[in-house]
Amino acid sequence: MSRPRPARSEVDQQVAELLRTAKSSLGLSLTFLSRLDGVTQHLEVVESSIPLFHDGQTQPQATSLCQAILDGKLPSVITNVAKLPEAKRLPAARFPRIRSYVSVPVSLSDGTLYGTFCAAGFTADRELSKRDRALMEVLASAAATIIEPGVNQRRREADIRGRLDPVMAAGGPNIVLQPIVTLADGTRVGVEALSRFPPEWNLAPDTVFDEATSIGVGIELELLAVTRASESVAALSGYLAVNFSPQTILDERCRDLLLGLPLERIVLELSEHDRVVDYAILSEALRPLRDQGMRLAIDDVGAGFSSLRHILLTAPDVIKLDRSIVAGAADDPVLLTLVRSLVDFGHGAGAHVVAEGIETRDDAVALRDVGVDYGQGWYFARPGTPEQLSDHYDMPFETSAPVDAP
């Protein structure tokens, strides 16, 4: 019994329609789209009148009729293979005894050769002509337009994997730590672990994690990053804030990793940008961890509309104001009013408030004066190693009574 062939994708079905058009117009028994990788010719989509040929077959590229045509050793329209000594030497002339053949290249918009668009018959056909080649060229161009998006997507995935695989094999991204300090007196209460990737990539960490997610390894990359960050817990005072997406939080490997850490010193940050499909399921996954002392922070608050919903439905211990509403707040009454409102909202919900991205003294003073509890940013210190951390950062203004650490 023959094994059932996989169902064709929508793209393959569209290509098959073009092949059927070629098969009918030229009156030949076999048409196919092939992909050439330099070694092998892959018959990706096949339309054949006999069951000998089917999607997915391969043959050596070097000894194919298509390669000989591409090399200029054979014409693109062959009315009788038996009349051409160069063609007679090739395997296709002996089995399955192809006698007539038309092959045109399939090129992508950047000029890259993808493969060939071909038609074949098992008898000589003197009627084949340049007009048939012109038809095949039109159909090949249409096939290229259909397949190019998928080709580009596979290239993108290969590029991402090529960059990420060595990083993941080495244990994940490098980790730097940024201090989180009390705005009242400059005491460091914790650090946030931040991932860093090779600078030559010229990509923000969020972009790298998004790319990893798009090829199905986002959870693994997040777990590696937090595993590496957790290695510094023993050498630190205060808490360690780590970032996880909702999808990773629901993964059992995440729970197992966190349960191996001193949870009373862990703050798990959930980004405002990350979509939560089911808050009840998320809360249930977090419950045993929070019961053992882990705190939950909502990150990027103020950057969009999702954060208030996150806060209302997860009851976080900490809300972190996005740098977009922090930077320049001292000189912008509207921003400062928004910050004050979010502080009141956070405190009313029982959460401490951290401002991210503080870069100036004036912003630090203004944020403190409207009730922000903690801050982090280049004004205090750039992200660095554990050895570069201080327990206290100078505050060039009068201090108020310290507030409890989150």
N, C-alpha and C positions, 0 to 999 in steps of 0.2 A: 504494500500500500504506500502510495507516495505521501510525503509529508506536506501538510497544507502550507502554502506560502503566506508570509505575513501580509496583512492588509496594506494597501498602498496609502501613503499620506496624501493629503490634498494636493501638495506640490507635485508628487509623482503622478497623480491622476491627471493633472493639467498637462504635464509633459507627455503622458501616454496618449492624450487626445491629439497632440501635435504629431506624434509618431504614427498614429492611425491615419492621419491626414496624408502623411508622406507615403505610407504603405499603400494606401488606396490610389493616390495620384500617380505613383511610379509603377504600380502593379507588381511590386516585389513581395517576397514572402516574409522578409524579416526587416524590422527597423529597431534601432536602439539608441539610447543616449549613453555614452560612456564617460567615465571620469578617469583621467590619466594622472598617476602620482609619480611618474618617472621610472617606475619599476613594473607596475601592474596596470592593466587596463580593466576597469571595473564596469561591467554592464549594469548600470544602475536601474534603468527602466527599459523593458523589452516588450515589443509587440511582435509576436511570431505566429505564423500559421501552423507550425509544427511544435510539439511539446519538448523538442530537444533544447530549446533556449528559454531562459526565464530570468527574472530580475535577480541580481546579486552574483551572477556568474563572473569569473575572472579569467584572464589569460595573460601571459607575459606581454608586456607592452612592446618590447624590442622586436618581437617577431610577429607583430600584428600588421594587418593591412593598413590600419589607420596610421601607425607610426611611419610606415614606408611612404604613405601619401604625404604626411607632414614633413618628412625629410626630402621630399621632392623626387623620390625614386620611382614613384608611380603617379599617374594622373588621378585627379579627384573623382573622375567618372571612368569606370572600367566596364566596358561592354562585354569583354570576354577575358577572364583571368588566364585561361589556358594559352592565350596568344602573347602573354607577357612573361618572359623568362624570370624576371625579378619577382613577379607575383607567384609564379608556379613553385618557387622555392619555399614559400611560406606555408606554415601548417594549415591555414584556412583553405588553401587550394586542394589539400588532400582530405581533410575532414574538418567540417562537414561538406567539402567539395563546393565551396562558394565559387560561382562563375561570373556573376555580375555584381558590381559594387559601386556605391556612391558614398563618399565621406567628406564632410566639411567640418572645420574646427568650430568649437563653441568657446567664445571668448567673453570675458566679463568686461564691465564698463571701464576698468582700469587697464585693460589690455592683457590681463592674465589669461593664459590658456587654461580652460577648465577641462576640456575633453573633446569629444567628437559626437556629431549627429550623423547617423549612418543608416543606409538601406542596403540590403543584400538579396540576391536571388540565387537559385541553385541551377539555373540555366543561363546560357548567354543571352544578352538582350541588346540587340543592335539599335533599339529605339532610344536608349538612354542618351541624353544630350546635355549641352550646357544649360538649356532651359530647366532641366531637372535639377542640376546643381544649383541654379539660382533659387528655385523653390526651396531646396534643402537649406540654403543659406538664410532665407527669410525665416524658416521654421526654427533653425538653430538660434537665430537672434532672439526669437520669441522665447525659446527654452531658456536662454541665458538670463533674460529678464525675470523669468519665473523663479529660477533657482538661486539667483544672486543674493537675495536677502538671507536665505538659509546659509549660504556659503560664508557671507560676512559674519553671521552670528557664530558659526563654528570657528572662524578665524579669531573672533573676539574671545570666545571661550578658551581657545588654545593659548592665546596671548596671556589671559588672566592666569590660567593654570601654570603656564611657563614661569610666571613671576612668583606665584604663591607657593607652588610646590616646594621649592628650596627653603622658603621661610618656614613653612609648616613642618618640614622634615627636621629643621633645626630647632624646633620647639616653640615656634610662634614669633610674634613681633617683639622688638625691644620695648621695654617698659620704662617710662620716666614717671616721676612723682611730682605733683604740684601741691604745695601746702594749702590748707584751708584754715583760716585764722579768725579769731574772735575780733570783730570790728571794735569792740569796746576797749581792748587792751593789747591786742596783737599776739595773744597766745595761740600757738598752733594746736588745733584740736583734732586734725586728721590730714589725710592726703587723698588726692584722687589719682588713680593709676591711669596713665594715658599711653596708648599704643603708638609706636613709631616704626615706620617702614623705611626701606632704603631711600635716601634722598633723591637718587637719580630717577626714581619713579615719578617724582613731582606730583604726587597725589595725596590729598588729605586723607587721614585715617578713616573718616566716615565713608569716603568714596571707595576705599579698599574693602571695607567690610560690606558695603553694598555690592561691589563686584563679586566678592566671595559668595554672598547670598544668591546672586543671580546664577551662579554655576553649581549651587548646591553644597557649598562647603562653609557657609557663613557660621553655622553653629560650631563646627569644629574649630574655626579660627577664633571665635569668641572664647571658647573653652581653653584654648591654648594661651590666649592673652591673659585670662584671669588666673590660670595655673601659674604662669610666670610671675604675674603681679603678686600672687599670694606668697611667693618665696621670700618677700621682704617683710612680711607681717611681724615675724619674731624680732626683727631689728628695729621696729618702729614703735613710737609711742602714739597714742591716739588711734583713730579708726582709719580703715582703708576703704575707700569708695571705688567700686568696680562697676562697669557698664555691661548690661545684658539686654538683649532684645527679648520681647515677649515670647518669641518662638523658642529661644534658647532656654528661657526660664521653665518652659513646659517639658524640656528634655530631661529624662532621668539622669543623664550624665551631669547636668548642671546641678541638680539636687545633691547627687553623690559628692561632687566637688565641694560644694558649699558646706555640706555637713561635716567635711573634714577640716574646716577652718574654725577659728574662734568666732562664732557668729555674733557675739556681743560687740565685736570690734569691726564688723563688716556692715557697710552701707551699700545696698544694691541700687544702682541708678537705672531707672527706666526712662528712655528718651520720650519727650513729647512727640517726636516725629514718628515713633513706631506705632503702627496700627495694632490695636488689641481687638481680636475677633470676639472673644468671650471673656468678660471680666470675671464671671463666676468661676470659670476654670482657672484663670490666672490667680485669683485670690486663694483658691484651694491649694494651688501649687506652692504659693508663698506662705501659707498659714503655718506649716510645721517649722519653717525656717524663722519666721517672725516670732513664733512661740519660744524659740530658743535664743532670742535676743537680736537677731538680724533686723536692721532698720531699712526701710524703703524710702528712696528719694525719687521724685519726679524731676527729670532733667529738662532743660530748655524751656522752662515756663515763660510764657510771654511771646514765644516765637510764632505761635499759631493758635488755633482754636481747640486743639485736642487736649491741651494740658489741663484745663479746668475739668473736663470729663474724667481724665486720668485721676485727678485729685479727688473728685467727688466719689468715684467708684473704687478707689484703692485705699483711701485714708492713709496717705503717706506720713512718714515721720519728718521728712525734709522736703522742701520744694526749692529748686535751684533756678534762679532768675537767669534767663538767657542774656548773653552779652549784648544782644541787639537792643535791649532796653536798659542796659547798665552803662555802657560807654557813653559818656557825655551827659549823663543824667544831671550832673551839678549845674549845667548851663541850659537845661531844657526843662522848663516847668511842666510841660505835658508828660514827658518821660517820668519825671519825678512823681507826678501825681499818679501815674500808672503803677509805679513801683510801690508807692504808699498804699494803694488799693490792694495790690497783691500781697503786701506784707500783712495788712489787716485781714485779708482773706485767709492767708496761710496760718497766721496766729489763731484766728477764729476756728480753724479746722484742727488746731492742736499740733501744727507743724512748725519746725524751725525754718528760717529762710536764709539761704546762701546766695550771694550774688557772684556770678562768674564774670570773668573778663574785666576786672578792675585794673585800670592802667594808670590812673592819676590820683594824687592826694585829694584833689577837690571832689572827685567822684566818691572816694572812700569816706570822706567826711559827710557828704550829702546822704549817702546810703545809710550810714550809721545813724544820722539824725532822723531819718524817717522810719527807723526801727529794724533795718536789716541786721540779722544776728551775726552772720559770718560772711567772709569774702575770700575769693581766690583770684589770682590774676598776676600779670607781670609787675604790677606795682609792688607786690610782696616778693615774688620770686618766679623765675621761669622754671618750667618743669626740669627736673634733674634727678640725680642719684640719691639714694638714702643718705649718703655721707654729706651731701650738700644741704640737707634740711636743717633748719634751726627750730628750737622749741619756742622761740619768741621772735617776733618781727616788730621793729620799732614803728610806733605810730606817732606821727608829728602833730598830735592834737590831744586835747584833754580827754581822759578816759572816764567812762562811766562804770557802774558796777558790772562785774563779769556776769555773763549769762551761762547757763548750764550747756554743756556740749550736747549735740544731738546724739 
